[in-house]
Amino acid sequence: MIKEIVLLYMTGTGNSYKVAEWFAEVGTELGSARKMQQIRKPKLQLEPDEKKLYVFILPTHGFTAPWLLIKQILQLPTGNGASALILPSRAGIRIKGVSLPGMEGTAGYLIAFLLFLKGYNIRGVMGVDMPSNWTALHWGLSKENAEFIIAAAQPKVKHFAKIVLRGQVYFDGILPLVLGLCLAPISFMYLIMAQLILSKLFFASDKCVGCSLCAKNCPKEAITMTGTLRQRPYWTYSCDSCMACMNICPYQAVEASPIFAILFYYLTMVPISTYLLGNVSLLLYGWFSVSCAGIIQYIYILTSIALAYILLHAALGWRLFSMILSRLSHTHYFRRYHAQDVNLKKSSEK
């Protein structure tokens, strides 16, 4: 018998929090106590109990689960048969009255598999379309379109909650898993490489006042404030690109630079492993040669991007450079997105 629902959500712009809130409403209606906890760095604290239902609500990153949640689940204690549900939120889009569903890929079933290995009893997996918040790529959805997607998601989540809380098991088909496995190479590259590059596309424009709101509310604590005369945010390699910083900034000062992307592209295309190994690679053979070259190239990519970003960040201290870079960014002209009726204090409640 479930006595308490523990809702664990990772949220950047409030989408996962909304899903957790809807689930909690059903739990309250059915007489179950509830506890809400935001998944943040450094570590998720859980004491598995068979009388509790653990509901993991997460955003989809690169058609799979975000690094933060994967690493925290691997550190969890043994579940000992405790029940768990997984609700990945995916990027829903609506343009000119046409709705396009998101794709969670392996996000839900990967987390389910990891929890299963930890000894949890998996009672359900279901993807939920929520308004896409990737405003580094596209214009934020209008209020009308966001409300339409949310209006469709709410009853779906509540229906799922009622089914599971009444003792049934519910899995939302295997099609998302099949598609996710097909996209696994993209997901792998996102987790290993693209995420690290995407995190270095962010910068603070001349609108930044150094309030540090972005750093304080980063779920991964991936933003540090630097500078003496004028503090500015600096994005580290641990950034998961959850879009919290860009969408919560009251001054819309957080932007992503396509110029950075072009620069990083050319840097990563330099075959540094070939230059360094040269004729030495002829003495090596097979997988060992390929592995050495791959490791060298990977280290070079991370190092070169880090150094380039440090120089660019230093140059951003010059206000004119910051202003020009901002006006050349597509995100400067984009509308932001944040889930309605969700403020920073509310979404961080425990």
Secondary structure, DSSP 8 states (H G I E B T S, - for coil): ---EEEEEE--SSSHHHHHHHHHHHHHHHTT-EEEEEE--SS-------TTEEEEEEEE-BTTB--HHHHHHHHTS---TT-EEEEEEEEEEEEETTEEE----TTHHHHHHHHHHHTT-EEEEE--EEEE---TTTS----HHHHHHHHHHHHHHHHHHHHHHHTT--EE--SHHHHHHHHTHHHHHHIIIIIHHHHGGGEEE-TT-----HHHHT-TT--EEEE-SSS-EEEE-TT----SHHHHH-TT--EEE-HHHHHHHHHHHTS-HHHHHHTTHHHHS-HHHHHHHHHHHHHHHHHHHHHHHHHHHHHHTTSHHHHHHHHHT-GGGG------TT--HHHHT--
